Amino acid sequence: MPRSFLSSSVSPALALALALASGVLESSVFVAEGHGTMVTPRPRQPESVYWYQVGCMIGCECSGGGKEDYPSLESVDCADPASPANTDPGALTYNADGLSPRGAWNRYMPWRAPGTSKPIDSCGIASGFLPDAAVQYPHRFSEESGIRQGQRGTDLPPGPITRWEAGSIVDLSFYLVVNHGGGYQYRVCPKGDDTDEACFERNPLAFADGFHTVFHGDETIRIPATDVVDGVVPEGHAWRRIPLPACNCDGGAYCASPGSSSSSDRDFERSYEDPIGTTALPYGSCPTGLQFVPPHITDGSWPEGYGYYVATLLASSGGKAGGFAGNAESPCAGHPDSNACAADAANGCRWYPEKMVCYESRKKEGGGGVCAEHTDEAACLSGTQNGDPCTWYDSPSKTVCYHAGSVGKNAKEDGGGDEKKNSSSGDRGDGEWHITDRVYAPTEPGGYVLQWRWDNEQTPQIWTTCADIEVVPEGEPIDVKPVTTAIEIEKDVGGGVSSGGAIAPPRRSLVASSVLLFLAVAVRVL
């Protein structure tokens, strides 16, 4: 699979330097990659995939700079790291058995002691890199957003308000664009308290069952979850492993066996030597195997659920009858340089400067998602988003098409959606997907900030997406309203002060609304 106009034996940093020196990239367009975001409830951050922090190691504060293939404690200014506590290979996602050519190179990555790395901001910083970082790949936000690199997410005004019933079971969702493995946790912080990690650590939300529900195109698939309780912060409160395995080399993609025709001189792309032979079996677009083999791969319930560049997941044609031939090759992968990559807007192509590769992002971009694009009632009512019909809202002051999902309806207590297995890839639409988990809402009414924190295992990064929640007393009707802007929220809603974040036993369930928020803007390298 073509990766770059430069030799794969050249490191990404050196390749970039050489290209700049030679003038090759004089007019090239670079786009910082956004790798994951919470999508339900709707985040407060504009372009929410770009709120994170780099330079994170266990036990240390994130430095806000650096992102080499093999970062060291010194490169991210981590003088006193914590000891790796998440060491069970069954809970890990990268180099679980230490079979990398570099040994246990990722033992201090955030997922090796979930929750112990200290983010710069609990709702992330814009672009992930501090403006003064020596090595950085910042994202340029739209002029309309007014967001600048390094801005703190906790300083943003409140976003759209999602209402939960106290003690109910609610649905929370995320998706990834690039799979750095690791795992995540959902937490809340009562408004009125300091919105920091200490507050979120006091108020983790408990998972209501042991499953994920995958929404992939028009299909709904239930798959087992792997929860991690040992060695985490806050102590004893489960984090959940990312269920998608990448390919079995440190780079997660383009892996090659030593001595093969596609072998690379880079350790990052050398496949692991697997003495047991379980993860090294070829699978789909991973010719040397997967990092781990989850149940949904073994039983075929979600055969597309793997990979490194995972913005869209579609099965390719070919292979044995009834068999799975792997994720379809991205149309972006063949673009040799950033100019060709940026020109392919139709396929949502984005240039990944750290790896000098063109990859596929989500084609539907913008803060409003699919439903919000419709401007008349007929088009709105015929449209769908995430498999749900769009809703038309008409009042003397406003008309808008929005995605209400199943807000205000009680979900079934028996599993959070119908289970479908071995569905055809033709039902997966354009390949877009998200993963939903069911968690218990706080028991105390009031205003909260919700955090989705994703601790990576391949890279020293933490993604932190935040949303604004209002918990109403048990039994109070949920008033379903169209999504409003942050400016409208500021006008209409004051900052609520609440107390407590206790977790209730299961009562009834409520599905929160979702609007996909993903916007990538080109950054021109001068």
BELDAFEN-V783630 format. One record per pair of residues at least 24 apart in sequence whose ideal C-beta (glycine too) atoms are under 8 Angstrom apart, sorted by the first residue. I is the first residue (numbers start at 1). J is the second residue. Records with the same first field share a line. If there is no record, write none. Layout:
# BELDAFEN-V783630
I=J ; J
This chain:
# BELDAFEN-V783630
1=254 ; 329 ; 333 ; 334
2=333 ; 334 ; 335 ; 336
3=254 ; 333 ; 355 ; 356 ; 357
4=336 ; 337 ; 356 ; 357
5=336 ; 337
6=356
8=254 ; 264 ; 265 ; 266 ; 269
9=264 ; 265 ; 266
11=69 ; 266
12=69 ; 353 ; 354 ; 355 ; 356
13=68 ; 135 ; 354
15=356
16=353 ; 356
20=525
24=337
25=338 ; 525
27=339
28=337 ; 338 ; 339 ; 342 ; 351 ; 525
29=338 ; 339 ; 341 ; 342 ; 351 ; 522 ; 523 ; 524 ; 525
30=137 ; 338 ; 351 ; 353 ; 522 ; 523 ; 524 ; 525
31=139 ; 342 ; 350 ; 351 ; 520 ; 521 ; 522 ; 523
32=127 ; 128 ; 137 ; 138 ; 139 ; 140 ; 353 ; 523
33=137 ; 177 ; 178 ; 350 ; 352 ; 354 ; 359
34=139 ; 177 ; 361 ; 518 ; 520
35=176 ; 177 ; 178 ; 180 ; 461 ; 463
36=174 ; 175 ; 176 ; 177 ; 178 ; 454 ; 463
37=174 ; 175 ; 452 ; 463 ; 465 ; 517 ; 518
38=172 ; 173 ; 174 ; 450 ; 452 ; 465 ; 467
39=173 ; 174 ; 175 ; 434 ; 514 ; 515 ; 516 ; 517
40=171 ; 172 ; 173 ; 405 ; 434 ; 436 ; 512 ; 513 ; 514
41=160 ; 162 ; 172 ; 450 ; 467 ; 468 ; 469 ; 512 ; 513 ; 514
42=159 ; 160 ; 162 ; 467 ; 483 ; 513 ; 514 ; 515 ; 517
43=159 ; 465 ; 466 ; 467 ; 517
44=123 ; 153 ; 156 ; 157 ; 158 ; 159 ; 160 ; 449 ; 466 ; 467 ; 468 ; 486
45=123 ; 124 ; 126 ; 153 ; 156 ; 159 ; 465 ; 466
46=141 ; 142 ; 145 ; 147 ; 367 ; 517 ; 519
47=139 ; 141 ; 142 ; 145 ; 147 ; 367 ; 517 ; 518 ; 519 ; 520 ; 521
48=465 ; 517 ; 518
49=177 ; 517 ; 518 ; 520
50=126 ; 127 ; 128 ; 139 ; 141
51=123 ; 124 ; 125 ; 126 ; 128 ; 153 ; 463 ; 464 ; 465
52=124 ; 125 ; 128 ; 461 ; 462 ; 463 ; 464
53=119 ; 120 ; 121 ; 124 ; 125 ; 128 ; 461 ; 462 ; 464
54=128 ; 129 ; 133 ; 459 ; 460 ; 461
55=133 ; 460
56=110 ; 117 ; 118 ; 119 ; 455 ; 456 ; 460 ; 461 ; 462
57=81 ; 108 ; 109 ; 110 ; 117 ; 460
58=82 ; 83 ; 84 ; 85 ; 108 ; 109 ; 110 ; 112 ; 113 ; 116 ; 117
59=83 ; 113 ; 116 ; 117
60=117 ; 118
61=118 ; 120
62=117 ; 118 ; 119 ; 120 ; 460 ; 462
63=130 ; 133
64=120 ; 125 ; 128 ; 129 ; 130 ; 133 ; 150
65=129 ; 130 ; 132 ; 133 ; 134 ; 135 ; 136
66=133 ; 134 ; 135 ; 460
67=135 ; 137 ; 354 ; 459 ; 460 ; 461
68=135
69=250 ; 251 ; 266 ; 268
70=102 ; 105 ; 250 ; 267 ; 268
71=459 ; 460
73=108
76=460
78=108
81=108
82=113 ; 116
83=113
84=108 ; 112 ; 113 ; 231
85=112 ; 113 ; 116 ; 230 ; 231 ; 232
86=111 ; 112 ; 113 ; 114 ; 228 ; 230 ; 231 ; 232
87=112 ; 231
88=228 ; 230
90=226 ; 292
91=183 ; 226 ; 228 ; 241
92=181 ; 292 ; 457
93=181 ; 182 ; 183 ; 241 ; 242 ; 245 ; 246 ; 291 ; 292 ; 457 ; 458
94=180 ; 181 ; 182 ; 246 ; 250 ; 252 ; 291 ; 457 ; 458
95=250 ; 272 ; 291
96=291 ; 292
97=272
99=272 ; 273 ; 274
100=249 ; 250 ; 267 ; 272
101=250 ; 267 ; 270
102=250 ; 267
105=250
106=250 ; 457 ; 458
109=182 ; 455 ; 456 ; 457 ; 458 ; 459 ; 460
110=182 ; 455 ; 456 ; 457 ; 460 ; 461 ; 462
111=181 ; 182 ; 183 ; 455 ; 456 ; 457
112=457
113=231 ; 232 ; 233
114=182 ; 183 ; 185 ; 228 ; 231 ; 232 ; 233 ; 239 ; 455
115=185 ; 201 ; 232 ; 233 ; 234 ; 239 ; 453 ; 455
116=233
117=455 ; 462
118=197
119=197 ; 453 ; 462 ; 464
120=152
121=152 ; 153 ; 154 ; 464
122=153 ; 154 ; 189 ; 195 ; 196 ; 197 ; 199 ; 200 ; 451 ; 464 ; 466
123=152 ; 153 ; 154 ; 156 ; 195 ; 449 ; 451 ; 464 ; 465 ; 466
124=152 ; 153 ; 462 ; 463 ; 464 ; 465 ; 466
125=149 ; 150 ; 151 ; 152 ; 153
126=150 ; 151 ; 153
128=461
137=353 ; 354
138=523
139=520 ; 521 ; 523
140=521 ; 522 ; 523
141=521
142=519 ; 521
153=464 ; 466
154=195 ; 196 ; 449 ; 466
156=486
157=486 ; 487 ; 489 ; 490
158=468 ; 486 ; 489 ; 490 ; 493 ; 495
159=467 ; 468 ; 486 ; 489
160=467 ; 468 ; 483 ; 484 ; 485 ; 486 ; 489 ; 515
161=468 ; 469 ; 470 ; 489 ; 493
162=450 ; 467 ; 468 ; 469 ; 470 ; 512 ; 513
163=469 ; 470 ; 471 ; 472 ; 478 ; 479
164=441 ; 442 ; 469 ; 470 ; 471 ; 472 ; 478 ; 510 ; 512
165=441 ; 471 ; 472 ; 473 ; 474 ; 475 ; 476 ; 478 ; 508 ; 510
166=441 ; 442 ; 443 ; 444 ; 445 ; 471 ; 472 ; 473 ; 474 ; 504
167=440 ; 441 ; 442 ; 443 ; 474 ; 504 ; 505 ; 507
168=440 ; 441 ; 474 ; 507 ; 508 ; 509 ; 510
169=208 ; 411 ; 413 ; 438 ; 439 ; 440 ; 441 ; 506 ; 507 ; 508 ; 509 ; 510
170=438 ; 439 ; 440 ; 441 ; 509 ; 510 ; 511 ; 512
171=213 ; 411 ; 416 ; 436 ; 437 ; 438 ; 509 ; 510 ; 511 ; 512
172=205 ; 436 ; 437 ; 438 ; 439 ; 450 ; 452 ; 512
173=215 ; 434 ; 435 ; 436 ; 437 ; 514
174=434 ; 435 ; 452 ; 454 ; 465
175=311 ; 432 ; 433 ; 434 ; 435 ; 516
176=242 ; 244 ; 310 ; 311
177=309 ; 310 ; 311 ; 359 ; 361 ; 362 ; 518
178=308 ; 309 ; 310 ; 311 ; 352 ; 359
179=242 ; 244 ; 246 ; 252 ; 307 ; 308 ; 309 ; 310
180=252 ; 456 ; 457 ; 458 ; 459 ; 461
181=242 ; 246 ; 252 ; 291 ; 456 ; 457 ; 458
182=241 ; 242 ; 454 ; 455 ; 456 ; 457 ; 458
183=228 ; 239 ; 240 ; 241 ; 242 ; 454 ; 455 ; 457
184=239 ; 240 ; 242 ; 452 ; 453 ; 454 ; 455
185=232 ; 237 ; 238 ; 239 ; 240 ; 452 ; 453
186=437 ; 439 ; 450 ; 451 ; 452 ; 453
187=450 ; 451 ; 453
188=442 ; 448 ; 449 ; 450 ; 451 ; 469 ; 501
189=448 ; 449 ; 451 ; 501
190=444 ; 446 ; 447 ; 448 ; 497 ; 498 ; 499 ; 500 ; 501
191=446 ; 447 ; 448 ; 449 ; 495 ; 496 ; 497 ; 498
192=447 ; 495 ; 496 ; 497 ; 498
195=449
200=451 ; 453
201=233 ; 234
202=234 ; 501
203=442 ; 448 ; 501
204=234 ; 237 ; 503
205=439 ; 440 ; 441 ; 442 ; 503
206=237 ; 238 ; 439 ; 440 ; 503
207=238 ; 240 ; 437 ; 438 ; 439
208=438 ; 439 ; 440 ; 506 ; 509
209=415 ; 416 ; 438
211=415 ; 416
212=240 ; 243 ; 435 ; 436 ; 437
213=415 ; 416 ; 417 ; 435 ; 436 ; 437 ; 438
214=296 ; 302 ; 305 ; 433 ; 434 ; 435 ; 436
215=386 ; 387 ; 433 ; 434 ; 435 ; 436
216=302 ; 304 ; 313 ; 428 ; 429 ; 431 ; 432 ; 433
217=387 ; 427 ; 428 ; 429 ; 430 ; 431 ; 432 ; 433
218=387 ; 427 ; 428 ; 429
219=420 ; 423 ; 427 ; 428
220=387 ; 417 ; 418 ; 419 ; 420
221=296 ; 301 ; 302 ; 419 ; 420 ; 421 ; 423
222=301 ; 415 ; 416 ; 417 ; 419
223=294 ; 295 ; 296 ; 301 ; 302 ; 305
224=294 ; 295 ; 296
225=437
226=294
239=455
240=437
242=454
243=294 ; 296 ; 305 ; 435
244=294 ; 305 ; 306 ; 307 ; 310
245=290 ; 291 ; 292 ; 293 ; 294 ; 297 ; 306
246=286 ; 290 ; 291 ; 306 ; 307 ; 308 ; 458
247=271 ; 285 ; 286 ; 288 ; 289 ; 290 ; 291 ; 307 ; 308
248=272 ; 274 ; 279 ; 280 ; 286 ; 288 ; 289 ; 290 ; 291
249=288
250=458
251=308 ; 355
252=291 ; 308 ; 458
253=307 ; 308 ; 309
255=286 ; 287 ; 288
256=287 ; 288
257=288
283=326
284=316 ; 324 ; 325 ; 326 ; 327
285=316 ; 326 ; 327 ; 329
286=326
299=421
300=324 ; 421 ; 422
301=421 ; 422
304=425 ; 428 ; 431
309=359 ; 360
311=348 ; 359 ; 360 ; 361 ; 362 ; 432
312=360 ; 362 ; 363 ; 430 ; 431 ; 432 ; 433
313=428 ; 431 ; 433
314=425 ; 428 ; 430 ; 431
315=425 ; 428
328=431
330=359 ; 360
331=360
332=358 ; 359 ; 360
333=357 ; 358 ; 359 ; 360
334=358
342=522
350=520
361=518 ; 520
362=432 ; 516 ; 518
363=430
364=432 ; 516 ; 518
365=518 ; 519 ; 520
366=518 ; 519
367=515 ; 517 ; 519
368=402 ; 483 ; 515
369=403 ; 515 ; 516 ; 517
370=403 ; 516
371=401 ; 402 ; 403 ; 515
372=400 ; 401 ; 402 ; 403 ; 483 ; 515
373=401
374=401
375=401
377=401
385=515 ; 516
386=434 ; 514 ; 516
391=482
393=481 ; 482
398=482
400=482
402=482 ; 483 ; 515
403=483 ; 513 ; 514 ; 515
404=480 ; 482 ; 513
405=511 ; 512 ; 513 ; 514
406=511
407=478 ; 480 ; 510 ; 511 ; 512 ; 513
408=477 ; 478 ; 480 ; 510
409=510 ; 511
410=508 ; 509 ; 510
411=438 ; 509 ; 510 ; 511
412=509
413=506 ; 508 ; 509
416=509
432=516
434=514 ; 516
438=509
440=503 ; 504 ; 505 ; 506
441=471 ; 504 ; 510
442=471 ; 500 ; 501 ; 502 ; 503 ; 504
443=500 ; 502 ; 503 ; 504
444=471 ; 498 ; 499 ; 500 ; 501 ; 502
445=471 ; 472 ; 473 ; 498
446=470 ; 471 ; 496 ; 497 ; 498 ; 499 ; 500
447=471 ; 495 ; 496 ; 497 ; 498
448=498 ; 501
470=496
471=498
474=507
478=510
480=513
483=513 ; 515
